[in-house]
Amino acid sequence: MRPARPPKAGQPDFGNAAGNAMSMTWAALHDAAAVVSTLAGLQPEMRKPEIRNFPAIMRDTGGWRYELAKQGVDDLSSFMEPGLAALLAVSARGVSPVPAALALWQEFVTTRAALLALIPPLGIKRRP
């Protein structure tokens, strides 16, 4: 076990909690995306290992990639949450959510692909 690092001046130290928060958000986003894909009439998605393990990979990678990943997950959440709420409201009114759900699904997949592109290529060392 490595010794704890002191927090940077003016920044609280939450240890691994920051990484865990991203993991929980990532999982919740994929749960929401599963509902969106169902509302769009699509088959459930099989999550590949790089999708499931993205938060851990980014945490282990650290540096600028990790910071961009955290921001990207927050950005993804900022449009998925209200988008899903709107789809559920439309569906509850008896209106077909399919066109809007397809659009939200495509936005999710495109944004997620950009985040997955942050995974370092093989051969790039991760932080210790």
Secondary structure, 3 states (H helix, E strand, C coil): CCCCCCCCCCCCCCCCHHHHHHHHHHHHHHHHHHHHHHHCCCCCCCCCHHHHCHHHHHHHHCHHHHHHHHHHHHHHHHHHHHHHHHHHHHHHCCCCCHHHHHHHHHHHHHHHHHHHCCCCCCCCCCCC
